[in-house]
Amino acid sequence: MLLVEDEPGTLNTTAMLLEMSGFRVSKAPNGRRGLDMLLSERPDLLVTDYMMPHMDGLQLIAAVRAEPTLEGLPILLMSAALPAEAARQQVADGFISKPFDYDEFERRVRALLGG
């Protein structure tokens, strides 16, 4: 999976917890880098933060949805403050509020991966 998060502590801690649970995780520090990695690595899940510089999570999701080679990629959006419009549009396949309970986060990740 690809984890996109601009806050280094959150990025590294979340990736470490996922790896300890048996997941293979690539990390990107922003949406632009995340999109580049998505196109080259083709992960089976995108987990992205909403509020990031350069390209926020909603812009990243829009770019993913517009890219035919990424069709069907499940997306989990993380945010401490998701705009109501984005929530209404259901832009991602899943959403979790930050800070989150890791067990709940892992359940959502597994569900999106089909397990």
C-alpha positions as CSV (number, residue, x, y, z in Angstrom):
1,M,0.0,0.0,0.0
2,L,1.0,3.6,-0.3
3,L,0.7,5.9,2.7
4,V,0.7,9.6,1.9
5,E,1.1,12.0,4.9
6,D,3.0,15.3,5.2
7,E,3.6,15.1,9.0
8,P,6.8,13.0,9.3
9,G,6.0,11.6,12.8
10,T,2.5,10.4,11.8
11,L,3.9,9.0,8.5
12,N,6.6,7.0,10.1
13,T,4.6,5.8,13.1
14,T,1.6,4.7,11.0
15,A,3.9,3.0,8.5
16,M,5.7,1.2,11.3
17,L,2.5,0.0,12.9
18,L,1.2,-1.3,9.5
19,E,4.5,-3.1,8.8
20,M,4.3,-4.7,12.2
21,S,0.9,-6.0,11.3
22,G,2.3,-7.6,8.2
23,F,1.6,-5.0,5.5
24,R,4.1,-3.8,2.9
25,V,4.1,0.0,3.0
26,S,5.6,2.7,0.7
27,K,5.6,6.2,2.0
28,A,5.2,9.6,0.3
29,P,5.5,13.0,2.1
30,N,2.9,14.8,-0.1
31,G,0.3,14.3,-2.8
32,R,2.5,15.1,-5.7
33,R,5.1,12.6,-4.7
34,G,2.3,10.2,-3.9
35,L,0.8,10.4,-7.4
36,D,4.3,9.8,-8.9
37,M,4.7,6.7,-6.7
38,L,1.2,5.4,-7.5
39,L,1.9,5.5,-11.2
40,S,5.2,3.7,-10.9
41,E,4.5,1.3,-8.1
42,R,0.8,0.4,-8.5
43,P,0.0,-0.4,-4.9
44,D,-3.2,-2.3,-3.9
45,L,-4.4,0.5,-1.6
46,L,-3.9,4.3,-1.1
47,V,-4.1,5.7,2.4
48,T,-3.9,9.5,2.3
49,D,-4.2,12.4,4.6
50,Y,-6.5,15.3,3.6
51,M,-4.6,18.4,4.7
52,M,-1.2,18.5,2.9
53,P,0.8,21.2,1.1
54,H,1.3,21.2,-2.7
55,M,-1.5,18.7,-3.4
56,D,-4.1,17.9,-0.8
57,G,-5.8,14.6,-0.3
58,L,-8.8,15.5,-2.3
59,Q,-6.7,16.7,-5.2
60,L,-4.7,13.5,-5.1
61,I,-7.9,11.4,-5.1
62,A,-9.3,13.4,-8.0
63,A,-6.1,12.7,-10.0
64,V,-6.2,9.0,-9.1
65,R,-9.9,8.8,-10.2
66,A,-9.0,10.5,-13.5
67,E,-6.1,8.1,-14.2
68,P,-7.4,5.0,-16.2
69,T,-4.5,2.9,-15.1
70,L,-5.5,3.4,-11.4
71,E,-9.1,2.5,-11.9
72,G,-10.5,0.5,-9.0
73,L,-7.7,1.4,-6.6
74,P,-9.3,1.5,-3.1
75,I,-8.7,4.7,-1.2
76,L,-8.8,5.4,2.6
77,L,-8.9,9.1,3.5
78,M,-7.6,10.2,6.9
79,S,-8.4,13.7,8.3
80,A,-8.8,15.6,11.5
81,A,-11.1,18.0,9.6
82,L,-12.8,16.8,6.4
83,P,-15.0,19.4,4.7
84,A,-18.7,18.5,4.7
85,E,-18.8,18.7,0.9
86,A,-16.1,16.1,0.5
87,A,-17.9,13.8,3.0
88,R,-21.2,14.2,1.0
89,Q,-19.4,13.4,-2.3
90,Q,-17.9,10.3,-0.8
91,V,-14.7,10.8,-2.7
92,A,-12.9,7.9,-1.1
93,D,-13.8,4.3,-0.4
94,G,-13.3,4.8,3.3
95,F,-12.7,7.5,5.8
96,I,-11.2,7.7,9.3
97,S,-10.9,10.7,11.6
98,K,-7.5,11.6,13.1
99,P,-6.4,10.9,15.7
100,F,-7.6,7.3,15.2
101,D,-7.6,4.1,17.1
102,Y,-5.0,1.9,15.4
103,D,-7.2,-1.3,15.7
104,E,-10.1,0.5,13.9
105,F,-7.7,1.8,11.3
106,E,-6.3,-1.7,10.7
107,R,-9.8,-3.1,10.4
108,R,-10.6,-0.5,7.7
109,V,-7.4,-1.1,5.8
110,R,-8.0,-4.9,5.8
111,A,-11.6,-4.4,4.7
112,L,-10.5,-2.3,1.7
113,L,-7.9,-4.9,0.8
114,G,-10.6,-7.5,0.8
115,G,-9.6,-9.3,3.9
